[in-house]
């Protein structure tokens, strides 16, 4: 059995935001602490989670309470780390708040569990775990278009290729947030003083009131993808599970493009894919 508890790997100095609060506060916390999501606390109690994806999918929403996911899954300090891995993998989430007696005491993320995978010397190849279908972006593609493609495809990172189909980098939602700006504008709404259900509406002259209101939204800078991407560290199909975990730890990354012997893109290995390797390893160790 893998005898590791959540309290042995969790982060205790947790970045969090509170409600009531604003999107600007969330964005500041994500950028300053270099994290992809933070718990939301109200009156000392955990009430939700808010992530980079929430910000990108709701660019005009300003209130933290409306951006966050309410009643998130939680774990306890004495829970087994494999059970935490199972929660993360089965629910396709990247972090779990750690709660004790109703209070937030830490957070455990996929990256924290990957450190366990790195130490276990799981030598089976990644071929059975990495995702063969992936969405690649052109390095000259405008960043707002790339962001929309990633949103439609529901991916948090994409490999980037050039005009010769050569892998030249990778761009993630972290890179999108780092390249984002907050734009303020004034928009107008036509509000009629007539009642739409008034029987005389069609024959009367309707008085119209122009209502102006401020809008603040997150926008991606109009730059090519190559200006936001980072260099790609790659793996091959026969790379070992724990070795890939160690590479991710050393480089501080959560995705590895998988390439063939001819450097053609074969798919993507996400750190969350390695959670399944840990779960399988645990089952085999306990058999």
C-alpha positions as CSV (number, residue, x, y, z in Angstrom):
1,X,0.0,0.0,0.0
2,X,1.0,3.6,-0.5
3,X,1.2,5.0,3.0
4,X,1.1,8.7,2.4
5,X,-1.5,11.0,4.0
6,X,-2.9,14.3,2.6
7,X,-1.3,16.3,5.5
8,X,2.1,15.1,4.4
9,X,1.8,16.7,0.9
10,X,-0.7,19.5,1.3
11,X,0.2,23.2,1.1
12,X,-0.5,24.9,4.4
13,X,0.1,28.5,3.4
14,X,-3.0,28.8,1.3
15,X,-3.8,31.7,-1.0
16,X,-7.5,32.5,-0.7
17,X,-10.0,35.2,-1.4
18,X,-13.1,36.3,0.4
19,X,-16.7,37.2,-0.4
20,X,-17.9,39.7,-0.9
21,X,-15.1,40.3,-3.4
22,X,-14.3,41.2,-6.9
23,X,-12.7,39.5,-10.0
24,X,-9.7,41.9,-9.7
25,X,-8.9,40.5,-6.2
26,X,-9.0,37.0,-7.6
27,X,-6.8,37.9,-10.6
28,X,-4.3,39.6,-8.3
29,X,-4.2,36.5,-6.1
30,X,-3.7,34.1,-9.0
31,X,-0.9,36.2,-10.5
32,X,0.9,37.1,-7.3
33,X,0.9,33.5,-5.9
34,X,1.4,31.8,-9.3
35,X,-1.5,29.4,-8.8
36,X,-4.4,28.4,-11.0
37,X,-7.2,28.5,-8.4
38,X,-7.9,29.7,-4.9
39,X,-10.5,28.8,-2.2
40,X,-13.2,31.3,-1.4
41,X,-13.8,32.0,2.3
42,X,-16.7,33.8,4.1
43,X,-16.7,34.3,7.8
44,X,-13.8,31.9,8.2
45,X,-15.7,29.1,6.4
46,X,-15.0,27.6,3.0
47,X,-17.8,28.5,0.6
48,X,-16.3,27.9,-2.9
49,X,-13.4,27.6,-5.3
50,X,-12.5,30.0,-8.1
51,X,-10.1,29.3,-10.9
52,X,-8.4,30.8,-14.0
53,X,-10.9,28.9,-16.1
54,X,-13.8,30.6,-14.3
55,X,-12.3,34.0,-15.1
56,X,-11.7,33.2,-18.8
57,X,-15.2,31.7,-19.3
58,X,-16.9,34.7,-17.6
59,X,-15.0,37.7,-18.8
60,X,-17.7,40.2,-17.9
61,X,-18.6,38.9,-14.5
62,X,-17.1,40.9,-11.6
63,X,-18.4,39.4,-8.4
64,X,-16.4,36.5,-6.9
65,X,-19.6,35.0,-5.5
66,X,-20.9,34.6,-9.1
67,X,-17.6,33.4,-10.5
68,X,-16.9,30.6,-7.9
69,X,-18.0,27.0,-7.8
70,X,-20.0,26.6,-4.6
71,X,-19.7,23.7,-2.1
72,X,-16.5,22.2,-3.6
73,X,-15.2,18.7,-2.8
74,X,-13.0,18.7,0.2
75,X,-10.6,16.3,1.9
76,X,-9.3,16.0,5.5
77,X,-5.6,16.0,6.6
78,X,-5.7,12.3,7.6
79,X,-7.2,11.1,4.3
80,X,-5.1,8.9,2.1
81,X,-3.3,10.7,-0.8
82,X,-4.5,8.0,-3.2
83,X,-8.1,8.8,-2.3
84,X,-7.4,12.5,-2.9
85,X,-5.9,11.5,-6.3
86,X,-9.1,9.6,-7.1
87,X,-11.3,12.6,-6.3
88,X,-9.1,14.8,-8.5
89,X,-9.1,12.3,-11.4
90,X,-12.7,11.3,-11.4
91,X,-14.0,14.8,-11.1
92,X,-11.5,16.4,-13.4
93,X,-10.4,19.1,-11.0
94,X,-7.0,20.3,-10.1
95,X,-7.2,21.1,-6.4
96,X,-9.0,20.1,-3.2
97,X,-9.3,22.3,-0.1
98,X,-8.3,20.5,3.1
99,X,-10.7,21.1,5.9
100,X,-10.5,20.3,9.6
101,X,-13.3,21.1,12.0
102,X,-14.9,23.3,9.4
103,X,-11.8,25.5,8.9
104,X,-9.6,25.7,5.9
105,X,-6.2,24.3,6.9
106,X,-4.5,23.6,3.5
107,X,-5.0,22.7,-0.1
108,X,-3.8,19.7,-2.1
109,X,-3.4,19.9,-5.8
110,X,-2.5,17.6,-8.7
111,X,1.0,19.0,-8.5
112,X,1.3,17.9,-4.9
113,X,0.2,14.4,-5.7
114,X,2.7,14.3,-8.6
115,X,5.5,14.6,-6.1
116,X,4.4,11.3,-4.7
117,X,4.3,9.8,-8.2
118,X,7.8,11.0,-8.8
119,X,9.1,9.2,-5.6
120,X,7.5,5.9,-6.3
121,X,9.6,4.8,-9.3
122,X,6.7,3.7,-11.4
123,X,8.5,2.4,-14.5
124,X,5.6,1.6,-16.7
125,X,5.5,3.6,-19.9
126,X,3.2,6.6,-20.4
127,X,1.8,5.2,-23.6
128,X,-1.4,3.9,-22.0
129,X,-2.0,7.2,-20.1
130,X,-1.4,10.2,-22.4
131,X,-4.1,11.7,-24.6
132,X,-3.8,10.9,-28.3
133,X,-6.2,13.6,-29.4
134,X,-5.1,17.2,-28.8
135,X,-5.7,20.7,-30.1
136,X,-2.7,22.3,-31.6
137,X,-2.4,26.1,-32.2
138,X,-0.5,27.9,-35.0
139,X,2.2,30.2,-33.6
140,X,0.9,33.2,-35.7
141,X,-2.7,32.8,-34.5
142,X,-4.0,35.8,-32.7
143,X,-4.1,35.2,-28.9
144,X,-7.8,36.0,-28.5
145,X,-8.6,33.4,-31.2
146,X,-6.3,30.8,-29.5
147,X,-8.1,31.5,-26.2
148,X,-11.5,30.9,-27.9
149,X,-10.2,27.6,-29.5
150,X,-9.0,26.4,-26.1
151,X,-12.3,27.3,-24.5
152,X,-14.3,25.5,-27.2
153,X,-12.1,22.4,-26.9
154,X,-12.2,22.6,-23.1
155,X,-8.4,22.3,-22.7
156,X,-6.2,24.2,-20.3
157,X,-3.0,23.9,-22.5
158,X,-2.3,23.4,-26.2
159,X,0.9,22.6,-28.1
160,X,2.0,25.3,-30.6
161,X,3.3,24.5,-34.1
162,X,4.8,26.7,-36.8
163,X,4.1,26.8,-40.5
164,X,6.3,23.8,-41.1
165,X,4.3,21.8,-38.5
166,X,7.2,21.7,-36.1
167,X,6.5,21.8,-32.4
168,X,7.7,25.2,-31.2
169,X,6.1,25.7,-27.8
170,X,3.1,25.3,-25.6
171,X,0.5,27.8,-24.3
172,X,-1.6,27.3,-21.2
173,X,-4.4,29.1,-19.4
174,X,-1.7,30.5,-17.1
175,X,-0.1,32.1,-20.1
176,X,-3.4,33.5,-21.2
177,X,-4.0,35.1,-17.8
178,X,-0.5,36.5,-17.8
179,X,-1.2,38.1,-21.2
180,X,-4.6,39.4,-20.3
181,X,-5.7,43.0,-19.6
182,X,-8.8,44.4,-18.0
183,X,-10.7,46.7,-20.3
184,X,-13.3,49.2,-19.2
185,X,-15.9,50.5,-21.6
186,X,-19.2,52.4,-21.7
187,X,-22.1,50.7,-23.4
188,X,-25.7,51.8,-24.2
189,X,-29.0,50.2,-23.9
190,X,-32.3,51.5,-25.4
191,X,-35.0,51.4,-22.8
192,X,-38.5,52.2,-24.0
193,X,-41.0,54.0,-21.8
194,X,-43.8,52.1,-23.4
195,X,-45.2,48.9,-22.1
196,X,-44.8,46.0,-24.6
197,X,-48.2,44.7,-23.5
198,X,-49.9,48.1,-24.1
199,X,-52.5,47.6,-26.8
200,X,-51.6,50.9,-28.3
201,X,-47.8,50.1,-28.5
202,X,-47.9,49.4,-32.3
203,X,-49.6,52.6,-33.2
204,X,-48.0,55.0,-30.7
205,X,-44.7,56.8,-30.9
206,X,-42.5,55.2,-28.3
207,X,-40.4,57.4,-26.1
208,X,-36.9,55.9,-25.7
209,X,-34.4,56.4,-22.9
210,X,-30.8,55.8,-23.6
211,X,-29.3,54.1,-20.6
212,X,-25.5,54.2,-20.4
213,X,-23.6,51.8,-18.1
214,X,-20.0,50.8,-17.5
215,X,-18.6,47.4,-18.5
216,X,-15.4,45.8,-17.3
217,X,-14.1,42.6,-18.9
218,X,-11.0,40.5,-19.2
219,X,-9.5,40.7,-22.7
220,X,-6.6,38.9,-24.2
221,X,-4.0,41.1,-25.8
222,X,-4.1,41.1,-29.6
223,X,-0.7,39.5,-30.0
224,X,0.3,36.3,-31.8
225,X,0.5,33.1,-29.8
226,X,4.2,32.9,-30.1
227,X,4.6,36.0,-27.9
228,X,2.7,34.3,-25.1
229,X,3.8,30.7,-25.4
230,X,6.6,29.0,-23.5
231,X,9.2,26.5,-24.7
232,X,7.9,22.9,-24.8
233,X,9.5,20.1,-22.8
234,X,8.6,16.8,-24.5
235,X,8.3,13.1,-23.8
236,X,8.1,10.0,-25.9
237,X,5.7,7.0,-25.7
238,X,8.2,4.9,-23.8
239,X,9.0,7.5,-21.2
240,X,8.4,6.2,-17.7
241,X,5.6,7.5,-15.5
242,X,7.8,8.6,-12.5
243,X,10.4,10.1,-14.8
244,X,7.8,12.3,-16.5
245,X,6.5,13.3,-13.0
246,X,10.0,14.3,-12.0
247,X,10.4,16.4,-15.2
248,X,7.1,18.2,-14.5
249,X,8.3,18.9,-10.9
250,X,11.7,20.2,-12.0
251,X,10.3,22.4,-14.8
252,X,7.2,23.6,-12.9
253,X,4.9,22.4,-15.7
254,X,1.8,20.3,-15.9
255,X,1.7,19.2,-19.5
256,X,4.2,17.4,-21.7
257,X,3.7,17.2,-25.5
258,X,4.4,13.6,-26.6
259,X,6.4,13.3,-29.8
260,X,7.4,10.5,-32.1
261,X,11.0,9.6,-33.1
262,X,10.6,12.1,-36.0
263,X,9.5,14.9,-33.6
264,X,5.9,14.7,-34.8
265,X,3.2,15.5,-32.3
266,X,1.6,12.3,-31.0
267,X,-0.5,13.7,-28.1
268,X,-0.3,15.4,-24.7
269,X,0.5,14.0,-21.3
270,X,-1.1,16.0,-18.5
271,X,-0.1,15.7,-14.9
272,X,-3.7,14.6,-14.1
273,X,-3.2,11.6,-16.5
274,X,-0.5,10.4,-14.1
275,X,-3.1,10.3,-11.3
276,X,-4.5,7.2,-12.9
277,X,-1.1,5.6,-12.9
278,X,-0.9,6.2,-9.2
279,X,-4.3,4.8,-8.6
280,X,-3.4,1.7,-10.6
281,X,-0.1,1.3,-8.9
282,X,-1.8,1.5,-5.5
283,X,-4.3,-1.2,-6.5
284,X,-1.5,-3.5,-7.7
285,X,0.5,-2.9,-4.5
286,X,-2.5,-3.8,-2.4
287,X,-3.3,-6.9,-4.3
